[in-house]
Amino acid sequence: MSLLKDFKTFALRGNVMDLAVAVILGAAFGAIVSSFVDDILTPLLLTPALNAVGVDEIGKLHWGAVKYGTFLAAVIKFLVYAFVIFMMIRAMQRLEKKKEQAAAPGPSSTDQLLMEIRDELKTKK
């Protein structure tokens, strides 16, 4: 049981969570870049008519080879991943805050008595 508790402490530490977020979002962003190059840029560069068409005749290019839907799908996936990770981190921060508030000891009986005396003196002025 101690091994599981130690692993949980390790996994929820800030550095490990930051690294996990960076790896997931980095992979998703890498997919966006790959999709941009493979599905948008490369078809435009490799279109055979590109060399024969001047700037005025650019509308004659074969634009069907450009897979903008695949690129948009990669962007949407990235946004979904980022949002889900944001919500998970936000939930973890709220849990940590609740734990800290629950763990914070209240004032001692002496401190409580002194606060009551202070409050009573304030009302008499």
N, CA and C atoms as an extended XYZ file, in Angstrom:
375
Properties=species:S:1:pos:R:3:atomname:S:1:resname:S:1:resid:I:1 pbc="F F F"
N         0.822       -1.195        0.000 N   MET     1
C         0.000        0.000        0.000 CA  MET     1
C         0.862        1.253        0.000 C   MET     1
N         1.982        1.197        0.644 N   SER     2
C         2.866        2.347        0.695 CA  SER     2
C         3.418        2.677       -0.687 C   SER     2
N         3.662        1.649       -1.497 N   LEU     3
C         4.177        1.859       -2.839 CA  LEU     3
C         3.168        2.640       -3.685 C   LEU     3
N         1.899        2.303       -3.564 N   LEU     4
C         0.854        2.999       -4.306 CA  LEU     4
C         0.740        4.452       -3.855 C   LEU     4
N         0.834        4.668       -2.554 N   LYS     5
C         0.766        6.033       -2.024 CA  LYS     5
C         1.961        6.862       -2.493 C   LYS     5
N         3.147        6.244       -2.488 N   ASP     6
C         4.341        6.938       -2.960 CA  ASP     6
C         4.237        7.286       -4.440 C   ASP     6
N         3.693        6.352       -5.237 N   PHE     7
C         3.543        6.630       -6.668 CA  PHE     7
C         2.547        7.754       -6.895 C   PHE     7
N         1.462        7.768       -6.140 N   LYS     8
C         0.461        8.837       -6.284 CA  LYS     8
C         1.085       10.186       -5.949 C   LYS     8
N         1.871       10.241       -4.889 N   THR     9
C         2.546       11.482       -4.511 CA  THR     9
C         3.497       11.930       -5.617 C   THR     9
N         4.238       10.974       -6.185 N   PHE    10
C         5.166       11.286       -7.267 CA  PHE    10
C         4.427       11.782       -8.506 C   PHE    10
N         3.364       11.091       -8.894 N   ALA    11
C         2.647       11.415      -10.133 CA  ALA    11
C         1.930       12.755      -10.047 C   ALA    11
N         1.484       13.140       -8.875 N   LEU    12
C         0.734       14.374       -8.736 CA  LEU    12
C         1.610       15.572       -8.387 C   LEU    12
N         2.908       15.345       -8.304 N   ARG    13
C         3.818       16.450       -8.049 CA  ARG    13
C         3.824       17.382       -9.260 C   ARG    13
N         4.057       18.638       -9.038 N   GLY    14
C         3.979       19.640      -10.092 CA  GLY    14
C         4.847       19.367      -11.296 C   GLY    14
N         6.086       18.952      -11.084 N   ASN    15
C         7.006       18.739      -12.207 CA  ASN    15
C         6.523       17.634      -13.136 C   ASN    15
N         6.007       16.558      -12.561 N   VAL    16
C         5.548       15.440      -13.373 CA  VAL    16
C         4.316       15.847      -14.167 C   VAL    16
N         3.407       16.574      -13.554 N   MET    17
C         2.204       17.020      -14.255 CA  MET    17
C         2.571       17.998      -15.372 C   MET    17
N         3.491       18.895      -15.112 N   ASP    18
C         3.929       19.838      -16.139 CA  ASP    18
C         4.539       19.105      -17.332 C   ASP    18
N         5.335       18.099      -17.043 N   LEU    19
C         5.960       17.316      -18.110 CA  LEU    19
C         4.903       16.568      -18.915 C   LEU    19
N         3.925       15.981      -18.244 N   ALA    20
C         2.860       15.257      -18.939 CA  ALA    20
C         2.069       16.191      -19.851 C   ALA    20
N         1.740       17.368      -19.346 N   VAL    21
C         1.007       18.350      -20.157 CA  VAL    21
C         1.843       18.755      -21.364 C   VAL    21
N         3.118       18.994      -21.151 N   ALA    22
C         3.993       19.409      -22.253 CA  ALA    22
C         4.098       18.321      -23.319 C   ALA    22
N         4.197       17.074      -22.907 N   VAL    23
C         4.318       15.977      -23.873 CA  VAL    23
C         3.032       15.830      -24.679 C   VAL    23
N         1.888       15.855      -24.005 N   ILE    24
C         0.605       15.685      -24.700 CA  ILE    24
C         0.353       16.838      -25.665 C   ILE    24
N         0.510       18.062      -25.189 N   LEU    25
C         0.259       19.208      -26.057 CA  LEU    25
C         1.324       19.329      -27.148 C   LEU    25
N         2.549       18.947      -26.853 N   GLY    26
C         3.594       18.963      -27.866 CA  GLY    26
C         3.302       17.981      -28.987 C   GLY    26
N         2.828       16.786      -28.630 N   ALA    27
C         2.470       15.805      -29.661 CA  ALA    27
C         1.298       16.305      -30.497 C   ALA    27
N         0.313       16.903      -29.851 N   ALA    28
C        -0.844       17.422      -30.584 CA  ALA    28
C        -0.435       18.577      -31.496 C   ALA    28
N         0.445       19.452      -31.022 N   PHE    29
C         0.909       20.556      -31.861 CA  PHE    29
C         1.763       20.038      -33.012 C   PHE    29
N         2.546       18.989      -32.743 N   GLY    30
C         3.323       18.357      -33.809 CA  GLY    30
C         2.417       17.803      -34.902 C   GLY    30
N         1.258       17.281      -34.502 N   ALA    31
C         0.295       16.790      -35.492 CA  ALA    31
C        -0.242       17.935      -36.343 C   ALA    31
N        -0.431       19.101      -35.728 N   ILE    32
C        -0.894       20.267      -36.495 CA  ILE    32
C         0.158       20.665      -37.527 C   ILE    32
N         1.401       20.729      -37.113 N   VAL    33
C         2.472       21.116      -38.034 CA  VAL    33
C         2.607       20.086      -39.158 C   VAL    33
N         2.572       18.802      -38.803 N   SER    34
C         2.674       17.752      -39.826 CA  SER    34
C         1.517       17.837      -40.810 C   SER    34
N         0.319       18.050      -40.303 N   SER    35
C        -0.840       18.160      -41.179 CA  SER    35
C        -0.733       19.383      -42.090 C   SER    35
N        -0.250       20.482      -41.547 N   PHE    36
C        -0.085       21.679      -42.373 CA  PHE    36
C         0.879       21.419      -43.521 C   PHE    36
N         2.000       20.798      -43.200 N   VAL    37
C         3.002       20.527      -44.239 CA  VAL    37
C         2.496       19.477      -45.226 C   VAL    37
N         1.953       18.360      -44.700 N   ASP    38
C         1.542       17.255      -45.572 CA  ASP    38
C         0.272       17.556      -46.367 C   ASP    38
N        -0.691       18.217      -45.745 N   ASP    39
C        -2.009       18.366      -46.357 CA  ASP    39
C        -2.255       19.717      -47.008 C   ASP    39
N        -1.499       20.739      -46.635 N   ILE    40
C        -1.727       22.074      -47.195 CA  ILE    40
C        -0.537       22.507      -48.062 C   ILE    40
N         0.628       22.533      -47.477 N   LEU    41
C         1.795       23.098      -48.145 CA  LEU    41
C         2.325       22.210      -49.276 C   LEU    41
N         2.521       20.934      -48.997 N   THR    42
C         3.095       20.036      -49.997 CA  THR    42
C         2.228       19.912      -51.250 C   THR    42
N         0.904       19.722      -51.132 N   PRO    43
C         0.112       19.667      -52.375 CA  PRO    43
C         0.216       20.942      -53.205 C   PRO    43
N         0.342       22.077      -52.563 N   LEU    44
C         0.475       23.312      -53.326 CA  LEU    44
C         1.817       23.395      -54.034 C   LEU    44
N         2.849       22.931      -53.362 N   LEU    45
C         4.187       22.994      -53.949 CA  LEU    45
C         4.396       21.956      -55.045 C   LEU    45
N         3.735       20.826      -54.911 N   LEU    46
C         3.953       19.737      -55.861 CA  LEU    46
C         2.932       19.697      -56.983 C   LEU    46
N         2.035       20.657      -57.035 N   THR    47
C         1.066       20.699      -58.121 CA  THR    47
C         1.821       20.925      -59.422 C   THR    47
N         1.673       20.030      -60.397 N   PRO    48
C         2.441       20.164      -61.646 CA  PRO    48
C         2.171       21.471      -62.371 C   PRO    48
N         0.969       21.980      -62.278 N   ALA    49
C         0.635       23.199      -63.010 CA  ALA    49
C         1.209       24.438      -62.348 C   ALA    49
N         1.782       24.304      -61.154 N   LEU    50
C         2.259       25.468      -60.417 CA  LEU    50
C         3.346       26.218      -61.182 C   LEU    50
N         4.228       25.465      -61.834 N   ASN    51
C         5.326       26.119      -62.564 CA  ASN    51
C         4.833       26.800      -63.836 C   ASN    51
N         3.739       26.284      -64.391 N   ALA    52
C         3.263       26.811      -65.666 CA  ALA    52
C         2.275       27.950      -65.500 C   ALA    52
N         1.787       28.165      -64.291 N   VAL    53
C         0.744       29.163      -64.066 CA  VAL    53
C         1.364       30.422      -63.487 C   VAL    53
N         0.994       31.535      -64.046 N   GLY    54
C         1.467       32.809      -63.529 CA  GLY    54
C         0.583       33.269      -62.382 C   GLY    54
N         0.927       34.388      -61.780 N   VAL    55
C         0.180       34.919      -60.646 CA  VAL    55
C        -1.251       35.250      -61.045 C   VAL    55
N        -1.455       35.708      -62.262 N   ASP    56
C        -2.799       36.074      -62.716 CA  ASP    56
C        -3.684       34.856      -62.937 C   ASP    56
N        -3.087       33.704      -63.200 N   GLU    57
C        -3.845       32.501      -63.512 CA  GLU    57
C        -3.851       31.507      -62.356 C   GLU    57
N        -3.638       31.967      -61.143 N   ILE    58
C        -3.523       31.066      -59.991 CA  ILE    58
C        -4.825       30.313      -59.721 C   ILE    58
N        -5.940       30.839      -60.189 N   GLY    59
C        -7.216       30.153      -60.020 CA  GLY    59
C        -7.311       28.868      -60.807 C   GLY    59
N        -6.425       28.640      -61.777 N   LYS    60
C        -6.446       27.423      -62.589 CA  LYS    60
C        -5.765       26.240      -61.902 C   LYS    60
N        -5.159       26.459      -60.767 N   LEU    61
C        -4.463       25.370      -60.070 CA  LEU    61
C        -5.448       24.327      -59.564 C   LEU    61
N        -4.957       23.126      -59.404 N   HIS    62
C        -5.777       22.011      -58.907 CA  HIS    62
C        -5.793       22.065      -57.377 C   HIS    62
N        -6.790       22.729      -56.815 N   TRP    63
C        -6.849       22.921      -55.374 CA  TRP    63
C        -7.446       21.716      -54.652 C   TRP    63
N        -7.955       20.751      -55.383 N   GLY    64
C        -8.553       19.579      -54.754 CA  GLY    64
C        -7.548       18.739      -53.981 C   GLY    64
N        -6.274       18.873      -54.300 N   ALA    65
C        -5.252       18.094      -53.611 CA  ALA    65
C        -5.012       18.604      -52.195 C   ALA    65
N        -5.425       19.826      -51.920 N   VAL    66
C        -5.240       20.397      -50.588 CA  VAL    66
C        -6.301       19.823      -49.658 C   VAL    66
N        -5.860       19.191      -48.603 N   LYS    67
C        -6.783       18.542      -47.657 CA  LYS    67
C        -6.952       19.433      -46.432 C   LYS    67
N        -7.658       20.521      -46.594 N   TYR    68
C        -7.831       21.452      -45.485 CA  TYR    68
C        -8.676       20.853      -44.372 C   TYR    68
N        -9.528       19.896      -44.690 N   GLY    69
C       -10.339       19.240      -43.655 CA  GLY    69
C        -9.482       18.461      -42.668 C   GLY    69
N        -8.477       17.795      -43.183 N   THR    70
C        -7.560       17.051      -42.315 CA  THR    70
C        -6.797       18.003      -41.408 C   THR    70
N        -6.385       19.137      -41.966 N   PHE    71
C        -5.681       20.138      -41.157 CA  PHE    71
C        -6.596       20.712      -40.078 C   PHE    71
N        -7.830       21.037      -40.436 N   LEU    72
C        -8.779       21.562      -39.442 CA  LEU    72
C        -9.075       20.535      -38.358 C   LEU    72
N        -9.132       19.266      -38.730 N   ALA    73
C        -9.345       18.210      -37.740 CA  ALA    73
C        -8.192       18.169      -36.739 C   ALA    73
N        -6.968       18.339      -37.216 N   ALA    74
C        -5.804       18.354      -36.313 CA  ALA    74
C        -5.871       19.546      -35.367 C   ALA    74
N        -6.290       20.690      -35.871 N   VAL    75
C        -6.423       21.885      -35.024 CA  VAL    75
C        -7.510       21.673      -33.968 C   VAL    75
N        -8.632       21.103      -34.376 N   ILE    76
C        -9.731       20.861      -33.431 CA  ILE    76
C        -9.311       19.857      -32.369 C   ILE    76
N        -8.602       18.805      -32.767 N   LYS    77
C        -8.099       17.825      -31.785 CA  LYS    77
C        -7.195       18.505      -30.768 C   LYS    77
N        -6.315       19.374      -31.257 N   PHE    78
C        -5.418       20.091      -30.349 CA  PHE    78
C        -6.219       20.919      -29.344 C   PHE    78
N        -7.220       21.635      -29.814 N   LEU    79
C        -8.028       22.465      -28.920 CA  LEU    79
C        -8.785       21.613      -27.899 C   LEU    79
N        -9.283       20.455      -28.320 N   VAL    80
C        -9.975       19.562      -27.389 CA  VAL    80
C        -9.001       19.036      -26.344 C   VAL    80
N        -7.821       18.576      -26.785 N   TYR    81
C        -6.812       18.107      -25.826 CA  TYR    81
C        -6.461       19.200      -24.824 C   TYR    81
N        -6.223       20.402      -25.321 N   ALA    82
C        -5.844       21.510      -24.443 CA  ALA    82
C        -6.952       21.819      -23.448 C   ALA    82
N        -8.200       21.808      -23.888 N   PHE    83
C        -9.314       22.108      -22.993 CA  PHE    83
C        -9.476       21.034      -21.931 C   PHE    83
N        -9.386       19.770      -22.322 N   VAL    84
C        -9.526       18.675      -21.352 CA  VAL    84
C        -8.406       18.727      -20.321 C   VAL    84
N        -7.189       18.967      -20.764 N   ILE    85
C        -6.065       19.063      -19.822 CA  ILE    85
C        -6.257       20.256      -18.893 C   ILE    85
N        -6.721       21.379      -19.439 N   PHE    86
C        -6.989       22.552      -18.613 CA  PHE    86
C        -8.010       22.232      -17.525 C   PHE    86
N        -9.075       21.526      -17.888 N   MET    87
C       -10.109       21.184      -16.910 CA  MET    87
C        -9.565       20.219      -15.844 C   MET    87
N        -8.717       19.283      -16.254 N   MET    88
C        -8.131       18.346      -15.287 CA  MET    88
C        -7.213       19.076      -14.313 C   MET    88
N        -6.368       19.957      -14.815 N   ILE    89
C        -5.458       20.710      -13.957 CA  ILE    89
C        -6.252       21.602      -13.014 C   ILE    89
N        -7.301       22.218      -13.534 N   ARG    90
C        -8.144       23.087      -12.704 CA  ARG    90
C        -8.799       22.295      -11.570 C   ARG    90
N        -9.302       21.095      -11.880 N   ALA    91
C        -9.913       20.249      -10.854 CA  ALA    91
C        -8.885       19.824       -9.812 C   ALA    91
N        -7.679       19.496      -10.256 N   MET    92
C        -6.630       19.103       -9.307 CA  MET    92
C        -6.257       20.265       -8.396 C   MET    92
N        -6.191       21.472       -8.938 N   GLN    93
C        -5.867       22.634       -8.120 CA  GLN    93
C        -6.951       22.893       -7.084 C   GLN    93
N        -8.204       22.709       -7.459 N   ARG    94
C        -9.297       22.896       -6.498 CA  ARG    94
C        -9.228       21.865       -5.379 C   ARG    94
N        -8.909       20.616       -5.732 N   LEU    95
C        -8.773       19.579       -4.710 CA  LEU    95
C        -7.621       19.886       -3.757 C   LEU    95
N        -6.508       20.350       -4.312 N   GLU    96
C        -5.365       20.707       -3.471 CA  GLU    96
C        -5.721       21.849       -2.536 C   GLU    96
N        -6.471       22.828       -3.041 N   LYS    97
C        -6.868       23.965       -2.216 CA  LYS    97
C        -7.779       23.513       -1.075 C   LYS    97
N        -8.700       22.594       -1.375 N   LYS    98
C        -9.588       22.074       -0.335 CA  LYS    98
C        -8.802       21.302        0.717 C   LYS    98
N        -7.814       20.520        0.266 N   LYS    99
C        -6.979       19.776        1.206 CA  LYS    99
C        -6.202       20.726        2.117 C   LYS    99
N        -5.667       21.803        1.524 N   GLU   100
C        -4.914       22.772        2.318 CA  GLU   100
C        -5.810       23.456        3.334 C   GLU   100
N        -7.024       23.791        2.924 N   GLN   101
C        -7.947       24.447        3.848 CA  GLN   101
C        -8.372       23.502        4.961 C   GLN   101
N        -8.567       22.226        4.635 N   ALA   102
C        -8.958       21.253        5.648 CA  ALA   102
C        -7.801       20.955        6.598 C   ALA   102
N        -6.591       20.988        6.068 N   ALA   103
C        -5.423       20.672        6.883 CA  ALA   103
C        -4.982       21.845        7.750 C   ALA   103
N        -5.400       23.047        7.392 N   ALA   104
C        -4.980       24.215        8.168 CA  ALA   104
C        -5.649       24.171        9.540 C   ALA   104
N        -4.839       24.167       10.588 N   PRO   105
C        -5.427       24.109       11.927 CA  PRO   105
C        -6.096       25.431       12.281 C   PRO   105
N        -7.174       25.333       13.016 N   GLY   106
C        -7.866       26.530       13.477 CA  GLY   106
C        -7.086       27.176       14.607 C   GLY   106
N        -7.522       28.320       15.055 N   PRO   107
C        -6.823       28.982       16.156 CA  PRO   107
C        -6.951       28.165       17.442 C   PRO   107
N        -5.906       28.242       18.253 N   SER   108
C        -5.933       27.527       19.527 CA  SER   108
C        -6.958       28.173       20.453 C   SER   108
N        -7.239       27.525       21.560 N   SER   109
C        -8.242       28.065       22.495 CA  SER   109
C        -7.780       29.411       23.064 C   SER   109
N        -6.484       29.562       23.285 N   THR   110
C        -5.965       30.832       23.781 CA  THR   110
C        -6.136       31.927       22.735 C   THR   110
N        -5.801       31.601       21.486 N   ASP   111
C        -5.970       32.572       20.411 CA  ASP   111
C        -7.439       32.939       20.238 C   ASP   111
N        -8.305       31.945       20.337 N   GLN   112
C        -9.738       32.203       20.200 CA  GLN   112
C       -10.214       33.153       21.299 C   GLN   112
N        -9.765       32.930       22.523 N   LEU   113
C       -10.143       33.780       23.646 CA  LEU   113
C        -9.623       35.206       23.445 C   LEU   113
N        -8.381       35.332       22.992 N   LEU   114
C        -7.820       36.656       22.736 CA  LEU   114
C        -8.585       37.388       21.631 C   LEU   114
N        -9.017       36.675       20.607 N   MET   115
C        -9.796       37.306       19.537 CA  MET   115
C       -11.152       37.783       20.058 C   MET   115
N       -11.755       37.009       20.948 N   GLU   116
C       -13.035       37.421       21.529 CA  GLU   116
C       -12.864       38.670       22.388 C   GLU   116
N       -11.782       38.712       23.161 N   ILE   117
C       -11.509       39.895       23.993 CA  ILE   117
C       -11.285       41.107       23.101 C   ILE   117
N       -10.521       40.939       22.037 N   ARG   118
C       -10.270       42.032       21.096 CA  ARG   118
C       -11.574       42.545       20.485 C   ARG   118
N       -12.405       41.633       20.053 N   ASP   119
C       -13.673       42.012       19.436 CA  ASP   119
C       -14.574       42.748       20.463 C   ASP   119
N       -14.539       42.283       21.701 N   GLU   120
C       -15.348       42.916       22.756 CA  GLU   120
C       -14.849       44.332       23.032 C   GLU   120
N       -13.523       44.516       23.057 N   LEU   121
C       -12.968       45.841       23.276 CA  LEU   121
C       -13.302       46.789       22.129 C   LEU   121
N       -13.348       46.260       20.890 N   LYS   122
C       -13.688       47.095       19.753 CA  LYS   122
C       -15.129       47.589       19.859 C   LYS   122
N       -16.007       46.755       20.338 N   THR   123
C       -17.430       47.153       20.429 CA  THR   123
C       -17.670       48.154       21.533 C   THR   123
N       -16.827       48.160       22.557 N   LYS   124
C       -17.019       49.102       23.683 CA  LYS   124
C       -16.534       50.505       23.356 C   LYS   124
N       -15.707       50.667       22.344 N   LYS   125
C       -15.172       51.995       22.013 CA  LYS   125
C       -16.156       52.858       21.376 C   LYS   125
